[in-house]
Amino acid sequence: MLWLYLLTPQPMPHKSSAPASDGQNYAALLDGLKTRVRTARVKAALAVNQELVMLYWHIGREILARQLEQGWGAKVIDRLAQDLKREFPDMKGFSRSNLKYMRAFAEAWPDEQFVQQLVGQIPWGHNCTLLNKVKEPDVRCWYIQQTIEHGWSRTILEAQIETGLYQRERGVATNFESTLPPLQSELAKQVLKDPYNFELLTIARNAQDQDLKRALVKHMCDFLLELGVGFSLARSNYHIEVGGTDFYVDMLFYHLKLYCFVAIQLEMGEFQPQHSGQMNFYLMAIDDRERQEHDQPTIGIILCKSRNKTIAEYALGNLRNPISVATHQLPEALQDELPSPEQLQAELDSAVQMIEANRNNQG
C-alpha cells in the first residue's frame, strides 16, 4: 500500500523560465519524496494502531459478553491466552494480563463507534495507562483529546495524570477538530515504534526473518536434544511477564546433569552489548519463577550470526550470572557438560545455510 501511494503519477510541474541545475532538481525531488514517505509512514502506523485497538476491543467485548451472559468464569482468560499464543506465536499481545486489559477496555467504552472515532486514535499502551490511572470516563476522554492534540507520549501522559492536569485546568476546551498530530510529535513517534502495531503489518522481509528464526529455533532445539548430554526441553518461546510487559525467551531447557535451567536466545544479527543485559534480565526472572531449592542458577547462552570476542567479554565482564556468547567461555565447572560455543556456532551457521538453500529451492 505504501509503495502504491509513492508511485501514483503526479501532475507535471510547469517549466520555469530559469531552469534549475540537475543537483537542485534532484535535491527537490529527494526532499519531496522524504516528506511523502514520512507522512505515509505516520498515516499507515495510525491506521494500523486503530485496527489493533479495535481488535482488542472486540476481543474484550467477546470475553465480557460470555462472562456476563453465559456465566463463564475468569479462567476463560487463562485458556484464551494459552490458545491464542499457541495459534499466533509471533504476536505478543495475548498475555493473560493484556486480555484482562481488553475486557476492562470493552467494559469502559461500550460504544464501538466512539472507540473507533476517538479512543482508537491513541496507542494501546496509552489506553492501558488511562484504565489504570483514571476512573471517571469523562476525565479519560479529556486526557485522550489532550493526547491527540498535543502529541503526548505515554510517559508524558502518565506525568500529566499524576500531576493532576485535569484538576488544574478543569476540562478547558480544546481544538479537537485537528487532524493528525505534528509529524515530529512524541505521539507520532510512539505510534511508529509501538511493537504491537507492526505485528499486524504484512511486511514480506520481516515475515521471512521470522520464518527463518522459527526454523532455526526448531533446528537448534532438535540439535541439543540429539546431543544426549542432559538437555530436556522445558519450553520454546518461553513467556515471561514482568511489570505488565511481555518478554519471550527463544528456548528454555532443563539440564539433567547440571540441575539447572538453560536459557538460549537466538539473535539474527551481530552480537550487541545490550543482548547481555537482556539475557541477564531473563535469567533473574527465570530463577525467580522456576528455580527450586535444589536447582543451580540458570545459565544463559546467546547465539548470534556473528560476534566480536572483545565486545562480548566487555559486555559480560561484571555480570554475576553465567552467560556464554559464542567464543566467550563459561566457567570451567560448566564447560564439560555443555556444547562448546564453537560447536553451537558451527551448527547455527550450518543450519542457516541449509534453511536458506531450501527456501531458495522452493522459491
N, C-alpha and C positions, 0 to 999 in steps of 0.2 A: 504493500500500500504506500509506503514512504517513497519508494523509487518511482512509482507511477506518478505520484504528486510532483516529484522533482523534474520528471521528464515531460510534463504536459507542455505542449507548444505555447509560447508566449508571443504577444504581438511584437512585431519587429520595430525597433526604435527608429525614429526619424533621423536621417543623416544630418550631422552638424556641418555648418559651413567651415569649421576649422577642425578637421578630423584629429582625434587623439592618437597618440602613439600606440603601438602594439602592447607595450608594457602597461600603459594606463588602461587600455581596453581590458586586458587580462585581469588587472587588479580589480577593476569594477565588476567584472564577471565573477571573480572569486568571492568578493565581498557579498555580492547578491546571493550567490549560492550558499555561502556560510549562513547568512541570515535565514534563508529558506530552510536549511537543514535544522538549525536551532529551533525555529518556530514550529516546524513539522514534528520535531522530536518532543517538544513540550506538549503539543496537541495530542500526539499519539500516547504519551505517557498519561496525560489526564484522562483520555478516553479509556485506556486500559485500567486505570485506577477506578474509574466509575464502574466498569464492568466487574472488577474484583469486589468492590463494596456491595454491589447489587447481588453478586453470587453469595457472599457471606450473609447478606440479609435474607435471601431465600432459604439458605441452609438453616439459619437461625429460626426463621418462621416455621419451617417444617418440624424442627425439633420442638418448638414451643407448642405447635398445634397438636402433635402426637402426645405430648405430656399433659396438656390441658383436656383434650377431647377423649383420649384413649387411655389415660392414666399411666402412661409409660413413666418409669422412674428415672433417676439421674444416671443409672448405669448405661442407658442407651447412648449417652455421650461417650463413655469409655469404649463401647463397642464400635460406634461410628468412627472414633478417632483411629482405632486399630485397622478397621476395614478400609477407610479412605486412604490412610497412609500406605497400606499394602497395595491398593489399586493405583495410587499416584505417588510413587516413592520420591519423585523429584520435586514435589510441592511441599513446602514447609509450613503451610498454614492450617494443617489439620490436626494439630495437637489438641489434647483434652482441654487445656486452658483456653485455646483460641476458639474452640467450639462453644465453650461457655460464654465467651465474649459475643459470639454470633447470636446465641439465644438471647442474651441481655440486650444486644443491639436491636434485634427484631422486636423485643418487648418494649424498648424505649421509643422506637419510631415505627408505629404500626402502619403508617400511610406510605405505601410504596412510591407513589408519585412524589411525595415530599422528600423521601430518601434520594430518589433519582435526581431531583432538581437542586437540592441543597446539600444534603448530608454526603452524597457521593462525590462532592467536589473537593473533599479533603482526604488525605491518605488514611488507610485503615488504622495505623498507629495513633493518629490524631483522635480518631473516633474512640479507640480504647482508652486513651487518656481522659477524654470527656466522660466516658462511662465510669471511670474510676474516681474522678475528682469533682465532678459536678452532678448534683442530684436533680435540680429543677430543669425541666425541658426547655422553658423559655430562656434560661441562662445559658444552657448548652447551645441553643440556637444562636444566641447573641455572639458567643465565642466562635462559632462556625463562621458567621458572617464576618467577624473581625479577622479571622484567619485568612479567609479568601481575599478580603480587601487589602490586607497588609502583607500577605505572603509569609505568614509566620511558620517557622519550622516547629517541630514537635517540642524541642527544648524551650523555645520562646513561648509557645502556648502554655506549657507547664508553668513557666515563670510568671506569666500574666495571671494565670488562675491562682497560683499560690500567693501572689501579692495582692489579690482581690481587685483586679482592674474593673470588673463589672460593678462591684460595690462602690468603687470610687467614681465611676462615670455614670452609673445607673442607667445603662442602656441608651447612650447617646446615639442619635440617628446616624446611619452610615449610608454610603452610596453603594448599595448592593447591586446596582444596575451595571456595575463594571463587568467587563468580560474576563479574559484571562489575567492572572496576576502578571506583573512585570517579568520579562524573560529571565532576568538575573535574580529574582526574588528567592528568599530562602525556601518558600513553599514549593516553587517550581523545581529547585534543586533536590528537595527531599522527595518529591514525587518521582523524579528521574532515577534516584538511587534506591528507592524502596524495593527491597528484594522480593516482596510479594508480587509487585506489579508485573515484573518481567517473567514470572512463571507462566503468565497467560499469553505472552507474545510468542508467536511461532517464528523463531529465527533459526534458519537452517544450520548455520555454523554452530550455534550453541547446542542445538539438538544433536549434532554429530559429536560434539565434545562430550555431551552427557552419555550418549550411547557408548562411546569409547571408554569412558570411565567406568560405566556399569560392567562392560565386558572385562575390563582389566581387574576390577574388584572381584568378580566371579573367578577369573583365572587365578589370581593370587590366593584366594580362599582355597580353591582346589589344590593348588601347588603346596601350600603349607600343610594341609591335611594329609596329602600324599607323602610328605616327608617322613611321617611316622615318628616325630621326635617329641610328641607330647601335646601338640596343638589340638584343641577342641573348640569348634566354632560356637561362640555364645550367641552372636547376632551380627548380621551385616546391616549397615545403615542404622547403627545403634543411636537411639534418640535420647538426648539429654535436655531437660527443661530447667533453666536457671533464671530466676527473676522474671518469669513470664516470657522468656525468649527461648526459642528452639535452636538446638545445635545437634549435629549429626556426625558420628564417628563412622568412617567407612567400614571398618572391620573390628570386631571385638572378639578375641579368643580367650579361653582359659587354658593355661599351660599346666598340664597334669603333673609334671616333674618339678617345676619351679613353684607351684602352688600360688599362682598369681594370674591376674588378667593381663592380656597383652592387647593394647590398642594400636591399630595400624591406620594411618591416614595417607591417602594417595593424593599427591599434588601433581597436577598435569604439567606444570611448568618447572622453572628453576627454583631451587630452594631459596626462600626469603627468611630473614630473621624473625618475622612475625609468626612464621609457622611453628617455631619452637614455643613461643608464648601461648599459642592456641593449643598445642599439644599438652603443655603443662597444665593449662586450664582443664582440658579434658581429663587428664589423669587425676587431678584433685577431685573433680566431680564424680568420676567412676569410683574412686576409693571411698568417697562419702556415701555413695548409693549402693555399691555392690560388694565392697570388700568386707569379709567376715574376720573374726578374731584370728583364725588360723592362716589367713591369706597373707602373702607378702605384698609389698607395694606394687601397684600396677606399672607395667613397662610400656613405654611409647616408642613406636617405630614410624618414622616419616619417610615415605618413598617418593622420590622426585625423579623427573625425567633427566635432570642434570643438577649438579651441585658443585659448590666450591668448598673444599675442606676447611679452609681458614675461616670463612664466614660461618660455617656450621659450628666450628669449635668456639668461636666468639659467642654465637647465639646461645650455646648450651653451657657456657662457662660457669655461670653462677646458679644454675638450676639444680635443685636437690633431687628431683625425680629422674629416674633412669630413662633417657631418651636416646635413640640412635638415628642418625641421619646419614645414610649411605656409608661413606668412608669413615665417619666418626664412630669410634669404638664404644661399646657398652662396658661397664665394669667387668673385670676379669671373671668374677664369680658367675656371671650370666652368659659369657661368650660361648662356653662349651655346649650349652643346652639350646641355643638359638641359632638359626641360619646366619651366616656371616652377612654383613651389609653388602659385600661384593656379590655374594650368591643371590641375594634378593634383587640387587640392581641388575644383574645379568638376566635373571628370569623376567624381570619387568621389561627390560629392553627387548628381549626375545618375544614376549607377549605383544608388545606394541607393534613390532614388525609383522607378526603373524596376523593380528587382528586387522591392521591396516591393509595387508595384502588381500585378506578375504573380502574386505569391504570394496577394494578396487576391482576385484574379480567379479563381485556381484553387480557393481556399477557398470 
